[in-house]
Amino acid sequence: MHLDIPHALDRMDVVGRIDRCLDELLQRPLPTGFEIRDVSRAWSGETLTVAFKAKKGFFGVSLAGTIAVKDGSVEVDADLPGLITSVVGEQQIGDTVRRELARVLGG
């Protein structure tokens, strides 16, 4: 999945907003019933690499991706496992991520 979300903010402001948003999101229960576990995240400059396990019942999958803050846009790249996209379609996931980032970025 690749998303490109526009913004009109200072890149460091966007980095802070994304970090706070991720903190909030990881505290919320997911509507699909998946639990998020074993989260790792690290900023390298203005690119965040994040990985976690999503678990539902006996099933669990690992997800990883990057969020790159650019001048005028935020680029999100993630490989979505089939188990996830069979429960929640890639379009729905993308729409949710796009909507949440637009909210965080003030758009």
ABEGO torsion letter per residue (X at the ends): XBBBBBBABBAAAAAAAAAAAAAAAAABBBAAGBBBBGBBBBBBEABBBBBBBBBBEABBBBBBBBBBBBBGBBBBBBBBBAAAAAABBAAAAAAAAAAAAAAAAGX
